[in-house]
Amino acid sequence: MELRWLQDFLMVAETGNFTRAAEKRNTSQAAFSRRIKSLEAWLGFDLIDRSVYPTQLTPQGERFREHAGELLRQMLDSRLELGGKPLRRNEHIRIALPFAMATARLPHWWQAWSQERRLSCSVVVGNIHDLVTSLVSDNVDLMICYHHAQQPIHLDPDLYERVTLGTEFLRPYASEALVAKGGAALPGRASHPVPLLMYSPGVYLARLVDLILENAPIFGVRVIESDMSDVLCGMALSGRGVAWLTEGTVAASGRKRLTPIGGDKWALPLSLVAFRGRMHDGQRALNLFWSELCRHSAGHAGGGLAKTGSRPPAKRPGKLLS
């Protein structure tokens, strides 16, 4: 078996698409497919269900995926050690978190977390369902996500512990140009609905925006939908409409021409929370890392995170046009 077979399989499992996986692996789709088939032949079972579209793993493929990443890491480490090359082994942590948090918060966090330690990490990015699945299947060591009491993450507290890293607001933003033209004034009017840049249904942040609009409805029309905050942030910057973004996403983008609108009525405070399983007595690196998170979270609000603000006012009557 070749190492690149495992790398190919993990890439197609991550992307769910042979074409994109081949592009990321910098090879042709034909060569990529041949290598996946070679891996299947070596294993003696199918990894990909080729009877359905889009691409899905077989049950055996799903089980093999749980072990392929760790197997690849062990093989690479062994090759370095047996090859006589010096191997400086860092403490390694596997972290799962949403894409918005990975781009907006992780660079700052990682600088603070690793500056005094030889620390490395694997980053798994996905929606909340995939992140929780990764945690409960022990494919990652900890999960960091947004959290709100009205949309809680249901994890058994007897099995999983949590620590709050900080708090930030989810609030509506629009470009300065759109605001100047009067196209972003909330709550809008029936004759002039506000153009909305919204999260795709089922996305965790979409549910939180729904909570906001239940308390403070608006007259609006959906013009763009996406499951990625960065896409909505870019569309808002171009003047296409109003997007609900976390303060971290806006700050990390460096886009000074986005301005918050509407006030706290249309904003929602979110906790940034880390979860990990309680049964990790043998993982020294993780235990030390978690202890540091717990020790610093209360006093430093997650290393420079936004402070908790006031809550939006109580529910008010109104209409929402979609």
Secondary structure, 3 states (H helix, E strand, C coil): CCHHHHHHHHHHHHHCCHHHHHHHCCCCHHHHHHHHHHHHHHHCCCCEECCCCCCEECHHHHHHHHHHHHHHHHHHHHHHHHCCCCCCCCEEEEEEECHHHHHHCHHHHHHHHHCCCCEEEEEEECCHHHHHHHHHCCCCCEEEEEEECCECCCCCCCCEEEEEEEEEEEEEEEEHHHHHCCCCCCCCCCCCCEEEEEECCCCHHHHHHHHHHHHCCCCEEEEEEECCHHHHHHHHHCCCCEEEEEHHHHHHHCCCCEEECCCHHHCEEEEEEEEEECCCCCCHHHHHHHHHHHHHHHHHHHHHCCCCCCCCCCCCCCCCCC
